[in-house]
Amino acid sequence: MKKQFIKVVLSCAVIAGGFTVTSCKKSGSSKNVSRATGWKINAKEGGFQYNTDFKEQETAPGLVFVEGGTFTKGKVQDDVMHDWNNTPTSQHVQSFYMDETEVTNVMYLEYLDYLKSVYPPENPKYTNIYKGALPDTLVWRNRLGFNETMTNNYLRHPAYAEYPVVGVNWVQATQFAEWRTDRVNEVMLEREGYLAKDAKYKAAQGDVSGTFSTEAYLNRPESVYNGQIDSLQGKAKKDSVNTFAKRSSGIIMPEYRLPTETEWEYAAQANQGNREYNNYRGRKKYPWDGDYTRNGQRVGRGDQLANFKQGKGDYGGIAGWSDDGADITAQVMSYKPNDLGLYDMAGNVAEWVADVYRPIVDDEVSDFNYYRGNIYMKTAIGEDGKVNVLRDSIIYDTLPNGKIVAVNLPGEIKMVPVDEEETYLRTNFSSSDNRGYRDGDPGSSRFFDQFSDEEGEDDNKKMYNSPKHKVERDSTGKLIRHYDTSNNRTTLINDEVRVYKGGSWRDRAYWLDPAQRRYLPQYMATDYIGFRCAMSRVGSKSKTKNKTPRGKKVR
C-alpha cells in the first residue's frame, strides 16, 4: 500500500508519556505564515517582513502596458537603401510598459526646472549639471532657411508645450529617464507613508541640502536627502519594523529607461490588434493596418495617419486642405494611436532607443529580449563595508562635441564595472563591457588573445575601426581637440553610436516602417529625433485581473 504524504503543520502539546495533537492545520493556511518554516511573516514582534498583499505591478505615470510575445523583428519589404541591416529574425519580448506619447517639451522643462532649483547653475560647482541637460536649440538652424522662430521658441513657448522635445542627444535622454525614476518613486513612497507629505518638494525649495535617489534609498536609506531623511519620514516611521521601504515592499517602481530596439519595434507593430498571418510574419508595413498612409475608414477617409514629408518641398500639404496638419512636428496625440494605445509610433519625430548599432542582429545567441549595449556594473563598497554614496563629489564627462554632462550627481551611489569576482568561471558573461560581443571583430572572439595584444592592437585590422577623436578641457576651460587623421578608417560605427527608430516630420513614408533602423553618435542631437521612456514589467506576463491562473480549477 502506497504511503500517503500530507503536508501539515502540527501544533502539539507535550503530556506525560508522549505527544498529544491539539490542532492540525494545513501549511500556508494563512498568507502571513511561512510555508517553509511555519514562522509568522510581518509579525509585530519583528522577523521577516514581506508584502504578501501584492497583486501586480502598478502602471506608472504616462505609461501603457504592452503584453509580450513572439514577433518577426526586421522586415521583408524591398530594401531600396541597400543597407542590409534589418534581416528578419524571430524574437520573443517580455511584457513591458511604454510611454503613451513621446516626451514633450513641458515634461522636459519640468526636469530642467528641478535641476535648476536643486543644483543652481550660478554655483560654479553645479553649473555644468544644468547646462549639460539643456537641449540644443540650435538644431533648428539652416544656412538657407529662416528657422529662428523655432530656435527661440520651440522648447519653452506654451504654444509648443505638448510637442515632442527635440535637440536631445541619447546621453541626455537616458539621464532624463534616471531622474524620472527617482521622482516617481518619491511619489510612491509618500503615498504609502514612508515619506512625509510634500517631502518631495523640500529639495526643490532648498529646505534640505540634498535630493532623493532610488538606489541610494534601497541600499543606504539613511544617506538620502544628504542624511536628513529622519525629518522627512512619514507615518510608517511609527512602526519600528517598517521604517524604510525595501524592494520586498513592492512599492519601489522599476526604473524608467529607453526602450530596447526590439521592444520599440514590437510595440510599433502592435500585432495584438490583428492576428493575420502576414502581420505576424513581419509583413506589416506600418503601425496601423493596411499598405497606405491615408485613412481608409468611413470617418476621416483620406486623412493622413502620420506626420511625415510627402514630397520635395511638401511637409504638410496645401493651405486650407492640409494633408497631415503639420509642417514641423505636431502636438502629441494629433493622430490615432495604434492598437496598443501608443501615439506617433510612425512620423512626428524619430526616437532614440537603447541599443548600440551594429548592422547584423545576432539571434543565434539571443532570441529573447534581444539587446546590444550591456555594460554590467556593481555598487562600489567603501572602507567601512557600506555602499559608497557620493556626497559632494560630481563626476563629469566631456563628450566628443565638447559638451560637458554630469555622470553622477550628489547623493547617488557610485558604480564600478564588474570584475573577476563576478565573471570567474561564468558561462553567460565574462566581462563588464559587452557592447562589441560577437559583432565580427577579432576582439569579440573568445580567442582574442591569439589575434593581437590588447595593449598594442592594430585598429586598422578591426571591422569597426571608426575614427578616434578626443576632446578635453584645460584648466581654464578651453577645449582642446585631437582629431584622428588616419587614412585607414573604413566606418563610422563604434560603441558610441545608437539606434534610432521610426520616421519623422523630415522623412519620407519609406522610413515609417517600424523595422527601419538608423544610427547616430550618442552625443549628437537633431531637430527630428526625440524619445519616449519604457519600464520593464515584473511578475506575470499578462494582466491578472479577471483571469484564472493556469493550473487552478474554475468552480
Secondary structure, 3 states (H helix, E strand, C coil): CCCCCCCEEEEEEEECCEEEEEEEEECCCCCCECCCCCCECCECCECCCCCCCCCCCCCCCCEEEECCEEEEECCCCCCCCCCCCCCCEEEEECCEEEECCCCEHHHHHHHHHHHHHHCCCCCCCCHHHHHHHCCCHHHHCECCECCHHHHHHCCCCHHHCCCECCCCCHHHHHHHHHHHHHHHHHHHHHHCCCECCCCHHHHHHCCCCCCCCHHHHHHCHHHHHHHCHHHHECHHHHCHHHCCCCHHHCCCCCCCECCCHHHHHHHHHCHHHCCCHHHHHHHCCCCCCCCCCECCCCCCCCCECCCCCCECCECCEECCEECCCCCCCCCCCCCCCCCCCCCCCCCCCEEEEEEECCCCCCCCCCCECCCCCCECEEECECCCCCECECCCCCEEEECCCCCEEEEECCCCECEEECCHHHHCCCCCCCCCECCCCCCCCHHHCCCHHHCCCCCCCCHHHCCCCCCCCEEEECCCCCEEEECCCCCCCCCCCCCCEEEEECCCCCCCHHHHCCCCEEEEECCCCCCCEECCCEEECCCCCCCCCCCCCCCCCCC
